Every structure is written in structure tokens, then in C-alpha cells.
């Protein structure tokens, strides 16, 4: 487990870009332009972690980006949970599970970016 954590921390910039790509997928599927903000924030975080990893601006941007993704994932999970008892229960369960996992990924990104 220690080795996995070390690998993820050393490749944190790639993880941010991958998360941004997943948000882009959610944007395309849902058609919501609101979800372009976490795409932009995560991709810029990944670039900043490669270009200027020790800059104060980078630390602030990366932390804010991870926190925004966490809050947006929590909101999306909340919206999905409101559909659990209706006609779209199967889709709502899948969406809820996906955004809970994605929220945990953002929580990891937040903690890893702060402990770096």
C-alpha cells in the first residue's frame, strides 16, 4: 500500500489530468456546461504540477481544484440520491455510486496535494 501511495504522489499531475478527462466525459454525457469548470481546473492543476511544482500559486490552485471537485461530486451525488425512489432508480444508483467514488478520488487529491 505504501508503494501505491508513493507512485500516486509522484504522478499526481497525471492523476489530475485523468480526473479532468473523466469530468470531460461527464460533461459530454450530461451536456452540462457547468461541468467544464472542473475540467479546466483539473487540467490546469496537472500542468502546473509539472511546470512549477514548488510555486505557492500551484499549491493554492491544486488544493482549490481538488476541493471544487469534491464539492461538485458531493452535489452530483445529492442530486442522484433524490432520484432513488422514482422511475430512474437504477440509473440513480449507478450515478450515486460513481460520484461517491469520484468524490473519494477528489478527497485523495486534496490530501495528497496538501501533504506534498
KAFENCOR-V224635 format. One record per backbone hydrogen bond with DSSP energy under -0.5 kcal/mol. CO is the residue of the C=O (numbers start at 0). NH is the residue of the N-H. If there is no record, write none. Layout:
co->[CO/CO]
nh->[NH/NH]
This chain:
co->[0/1/2/3/4/5/6/8/10/11/12/13/14/15/16/17/18/19/20/21/22/23/24/25/26/30/31/32/33/34/35/36/37/38/39/40/41/42/43/44/45/46/46/47/51/54/55/56/57/58/59/60/61/62/63/64/65/66/67/68/69/70/71/72/73/74/75/76/77/79/80/82/85/87/88/89/90/91/92/93/94/95/96/97/98/99/100/101/102/103/104/105/106/107/108/109/110]
nh->[4/5/6/7/8/9/10/11/14/15/16/17/18/19/20/21/22/23/24/25/26/27/28/29/30/32/34/35/36/38/39/40/41/42/43/44/45/46/47/48/49/49/50/51/54/58/59/60/61/62/63/64/65/66/67/68/69/70/71/72/73/74/75/76/77/78/79/80/81/82/83/85/88/91/92/93/94/95/96/97/98/99/100/101/102/103/104/105/106/107/108/109/110/111/112/113/114]
